[in-house]
């Protein structure tokens, strides 16, 4: 989902609210991650908030920026593009923390034989009342995996609710419950030190965490409950849209 579009005829640029997707009917549909902002925070969050104080917003924004850059690098790599650490002038393009996570992704791709079926694909459902962008759908050993890429310091519970909602979007889109066999998180900031044993898919600093099937139904129930909370709190929420001229001259 692009967060802006340019009208060259009107010489304008319009920034759209990335909390919402636009359906074919023109309706604004909230994103899964926006809805999950209503998911209750646990004691660890408030303890962290107390520790970092006024730096909380800066830390959050930096983590979001890092995640966006790593996602972009992995998408370009999977599309067959040559991704370079240095620009044409020999300057480093990315922070080492970002490039390190990208290198972990490259190792994962080299280690795990798979066919990427979808990459960064949008699903919008007016019937379900939410939308989202799926990072990857891949086929591994004949099974379809819905994979979300994470660069956070830990794996939060609501990540699984996010994947449950994405899975439901795909079921709604394809009118079939048999689209996805497994949901998983590819964690590029894992605490792992070695390659996996006993079938575990991991390496130093990265890990593919597969959700237990028995927990997936409850994940969807919790997401639906969270959506009820979000709907109750945001029934009158409207997307923010700003349009600016491309040029000005006195």
N, C-alpha and C positions, 0 to 999 in steps of 0.2 A: 504494500500500500504506500503510494507516494504521499508525502505530506505537503506537496505544492504542485501546481501546474501553471504553465505559461501560455497566455493567449497573445500570440504575436500580432494578430490583427488589431486587438484593442490595446496592445503594448502594456499588458498588465501581468502581474504574478499574483496568484492566489494561494495562500497557505491554509491548508485544511487541518482540522483538529484530529490528531492521530489517536485520539481515544475512540474515534468512530470510523466505521466503514460506510460506504454508500452503496446501497442495494440498487438493482436495476430499476426498481420503481421510483428511485430517488430518496427513499427513506434512509435515515441515518441509524445505523445499527452499532451498538456499543461493542467494543472489543472484549475478548475473554479476559485479558489482563486488566482492563479497566474495571470490569465486574469484580475481579478478585481483590480489588482494593477494599472491598467490603468484608473480606475474610478477616475474622478476629485476629489481632496480634497477640502473640504469647508473651510470657514474662521475659524471655530472652531479648525480645525486641525492645521492651521498655528499659531493660538494664543497659542495652547497647546505646539507646537514645540518651540515657542519663550520662553515660561515659563520654560520648562524643559531643554532646551539647550542641552548640551553634554550628559545628562542622557537619552535622547530619546531612543537610541538603547538598553540601559540596561532595561528600563521600558518595551519596546516592547518585548524583549527576555523573561523577567520574566513573562509577561502576556501570552506569547505563551507557556512557560513551564507549567504554572499553568493550562492553558486550556487543554494541552495534558494529564497532570496527572489526572485531574477531568474526562476527557473523558475515560481514561483507567479504573478508578475506577468504573464508571457507567457501562462500558461494562462488566467488570468482575462480577459485581453485577447481571446484567441481565442474564449472563450466568450461574448463580446459584452458583458462587464461594462465599465462606465466605471471606469478606474483613475486614481486621483488622487494627486498628490504630496503635497497638503496634506490634513489631516484637517479635521473640522468646526470645530475651534478655530483653524485657520490654522497649525497646527504641521506641520513637515515629517515625513512618515511614514518616509522611507527615506534611506539615505546617498546622496550624489551619485554615487558609483561604481556603485551599484545602479541608480539611475534612469537614468544615462547608458547602461548596457547595455540597459535596457528600451527606451529611446528608439531605440537601434540596431535592436532587434528590430522596433519599430513601422515604422521606415524600410524594413527588409527586407520586411515584410509588405505595405507600400504599393508597393514597387518590383517585387516578384515576384508575378505572377498565379498563384494556386494554389488548389486545393481541399484543405482539411484533412479527411482521412478518419478519422484517429484522433489523439487527444491524450491523453498520459499514461495509456496503457492497459497493464495488467499481462498478462504471459504467463507461465504456470507449466507446466513439463513434468517430470513424474516420470520419463518415459522418458529424457530428456536429462540429468536430474539437476541442473537449474538453472532460474532464473527471473529476470525483470527487468521494468522499466517502460520502455516505449518513449515517448520524448518526443513525436515527431510522425511520422505517415505522411501525406504530402501527394502530390497529383498535380500535376505541373508539365509542361506541354506534352505531356500524354497519358501521361507516365511516372510510375510510383510511386516515391517517394523515402522511404527510412527515414532520419530526421534526428535527430541527437542535439545538444542545445544545450549549448555549453561556454562557461564564463566564465573559464577558467584563463589564466595568463600565457603558456602555450605549448601546443602540441598534442602530447601524448605518444603514443608508439607504441601503448601498450596501449588507447588509445581505439578504435583500429580493430578490435582483438580484441573489445572490448565490442560494437561494432556487428555484427561477424560473428556473435557469439552471439545477439544480438537477432534478426538475420535468420533464424538457424536456428530460433529459437523460433517465429517466424511461419510458417516452412515446416512445422514440426511441427504447429502449431495448424490450419493450413489444408490440410495434406496436399498441398501443391503447391509446386514450386520456382519458380513464376512469379509469386509475390506481390509481390516487390520488384524493381524494375529497377536502382535505384542506391542506395547508402548514402552518407551525407554528414554532415559536422559543420558546424553553424552556429556559428561562432566569434564571440562578441560582445566579445572583447577582442583583436581582430586588430590587426596593425601597419599595416594598409592606410590610405591617406590620401585616396584618390579612388575614384570609381566604376570599375567594372571595364571592361576593354577585351577585344575578341576573344571575347566570350561569357562572360567571367568574371562571376560573380554576387557583387558586393561593393559596399561603400560605405566611408565613412570610419569605421574602427574595427570593421567587421564583414565577414565573409566566409563564403560557403558553399563548403566544401571537399569536392569529390566524389571518392570513392575510385576509383582506377583498377580496372577489372574484373579485370585480370590479377593484382592483388595480393590480391583478396578470398579466393580459395581458400587462400592461405598464411596469411591472418589467422585463418581458422577452424582450420587445423592448429595454429597457435601457441596459440590459445585452448584447444583440446582437450588439448594438451600441458600447459598451465598447470593445467587442471582435474585432470589426473593427479597433478601435484605437490600441489595443494591437497587432493585426496582422501587422498593418502598422509600428509599432515601433520595432517589434521583428521578422521580417521575416527571419532573419538569426540566431536566437537564437538556440543554441544547448545545450543539457543537459550536466551537469558536472558529469563525472563518474570517480571515483578513485579506483584503485585496489592496495591492500597491501598484503604482505606475512603475514601469521599467526605467523611465528616464524623466528628468525634469530640466527645464531651461527657462531662465528668467527672460 
